């Protein structure tokens, strides 16, 4: 179950798809290829001027954040979250 997609940026996400950005479903598929598990949250954010999807995935080893470039689909980082 995805708890949130684009965190209130839905209109912006729809516009981005029309402007050669990947949509959240594609970003999720890319993330799950690298970190199999259950997607618990998806956020759209800007980091250093780059629009990224931050995808949080729950695994048996913990929660991981996978950042995907929203324009290219390139994985920017994979990071295990520590509380």
HELIX and SHEET records of a PDB file:
HELIX    1   1 UNK A   10  UNK A   18  1                                   9    
HELIX    2   2 UNK A   24  UNK A   34  1                                  11    
SHEET    1   A 4 UNK A  38  UNK A  47  0                                        
SHEET    2   A 4 UNK A  50  UNK A  59 -1                                        
SHEET    3   A 4 UNK A  62  UNK A  69 -1                                        
SHEET    4   A 4 UNK A  75  UNK A  80 -1                                        
END                                                                             
